[in-house]
Amino acid sequence: MMSRELVAASTRPVLLAILARGESYGYEIIQQVKQLSDGNLEWTEGMLYPVLHRIEKEGIIESEWKVADTGRKRKYYRLNNKGKEAMAQERAQWQKVNKALTRMWEIKPCLM
């Protein structure tokens, strides 16, 4: 199990990474997150939709209602140009955090 804090902190960059792969709708995003994280991240609709709505208000993503092959209406989300920039910034920040943690964990603890 991952801590709630870590899952919450990673929600935005994970969501942007998913949408960088192409447009998607809510349930599909949840399934992609689960699959791509090897089951380590399991999102709920209650967790996903507030983030989607917030970043849509920020102008990072856009949405459009479409009718699926099944005849069901779904709201599809996609990155816009501002979203692609935000994705690049999030990626750079997380790579820095990953690098710092990796270096810290490689340091052998000194005994006092």
C-alpha positions as CSV (number, residue, x, y, z in Angstrom):
1,M,0.0,0.0,0.0
2,M,1.2,3.5,-0.8
3,S,0.5,6.3,1.6
4,R,-2.4,8.6,0.8
5,E,0.0,11.6,0.8
6,L,2.2,10.0,-1.9
7,V,-0.8,9.0,-4.0
8,A,-2.3,12.5,-3.7
9,A,1.0,14.2,-4.6
10,S,1.4,12.0,-7.7
11,T,-2.1,12.4,-9.0
12,R,-1.6,15.4,-11.2
13,P,1.6,14.2,-12.9
14,V,0.2,10.7,-13.4
15,L,-3.0,12.2,-14.9
16,L,-1.0,14.4,-17.3
17,A,1.2,11.5,-18.3
18,I,-1.9,9.4,-19.1
19,L,-3.4,12.2,-21.2
20,A,-0.1,12.8,-22.9
21,R,-0.7,9.3,-24.4
22,G,-3.9,10.5,-26.0
23,E,-7.4,11.6,-25.1
24,S,-9.3,9.4,-22.7
25,Y,-12.4,9.3,-20.5
26,G,-12.7,8.8,-16.8
27,Y,-13.2,5.1,-16.4
28,E,-10.5,4.4,-19.0
29,I,-8.1,6.7,-17.2
30,I,-8.7,4.8,-14.0
31,Q,-8.0,1.5,-15.8
32,Q,-4.8,2.9,-17.4
33,V,-3.4,4.1,-14.1
34,K,-4.0,0.7,-12.5
35,Q,-2.5,-1.2,-15.5
36,L,0.5,1.1,-16.0
37,S,1.3,1.1,-12.3
38,D,1.1,-2.7,-12.1
39,G,-1.8,-2.3,-9.7
40,N,0.2,-0.1,-7.3
41,L,-2.1,2.9,-7.9
42,E,-5.8,2.3,-7.7
43,W,-7.9,5.5,-8.3
44,T,-11.6,6.0,-7.7
45,E,-14.0,8.3,-9.6
46,G,-14.2,10.4,-6.4
47,M,-10.5,11.0,-6.5
48,L,-10.2,11.5,-10.3
49,Y,-13.0,13.8,-11.2
50,P,-12.1,16.7,-8.8
51,V,-8.6,16.7,-10.2
52,L,-9.8,16.6,-13.8
53,H,-12.2,19.5,-13.1
54,R,-9.6,21.5,-11.4
55,I,-7.0,21.2,-14.1
56,E,-9.6,21.9,-16.7
57,K,-10.4,25.2,-15.0
58,E,-6.7,25.9,-15.0
59,G,-6.8,25.6,-18.8
60,I,-4.4,22.6,-18.9
61,I,-6.8,20.2,-20.4
62,E,-9.9,20.4,-22.6
63,S,-12.9,18.1,-22.7
64,E,-15.5,17.1,-25.2
65,W,-18.6,15.0,-25.0
66,K,-18.6,12.2,-27.6
67,V,-20.9,9.2,-28.3
68,A,-19.0,5.9,-28.1
69,D,-19.5,3.0,-30.5
70,T,-21.8,1.5,-27.8
71,G,-24.0,4.6,-28.1
72,R,-23.0,5.8,-24.6
73,K,-22.1,9.5,-24.1
74,R,-18.6,10.0,-22.6
75,K,-16.7,13.0,-21.7
76,Y,-13.2,12.8,-23.2
77,Y,-10.3,14.7,-21.8
78,R,-7.1,15.8,-23.7
79,L,-4.0,17.9,-23.1
80,N,-3.8,21.2,-24.9
81,N,-0.6,23.2,-25.5
82,K,-0.6,24.6,-22.0
83,G,-1.1,21.0,-20.7
84,K,1.9,19.8,-22.7
85,E,4.0,22.5,-21.1
86,A,2.7,21.6,-17.6
87,M,3.4,17.9,-18.3
88,A,7.0,18.7,-19.2
89,Q,7.4,20.8,-16.0
90,E,5.8,18.1,-13.8
91,R,8.1,15.5,-15.4
92,A,11.2,17.6,-14.8
93,Q,10.2,18.2,-11.1
94,W,9.6,14.5,-10.4
95,Q,12.8,13.4,-12.1
96,K,14.7,15.8,-9.8
97,V,12.9,14.3,-6.7
98,N,13.6,10.8,-8.0
99,K,17.2,11.6,-8.5
100,A,17.6,13.2,-5.1
101,L,15.9,10.3,-3.3
102,T,18.0,7.7,-5.3
103,R,21.2,9.5,-4.3
104,M,20.1,9.7,-0.7
105,W,19.2,6.0,-0.5
106,E,22.5,5.0,-2.0
107,I,24.5,6.8,0.8
108,K,25.5,4.3,3.5
109,P,24.3,5.4,6.9
110,C,27.1,6.4,9.3
111,L,27.0,4.9,12.8
112,M,27.5,7.2,15.7
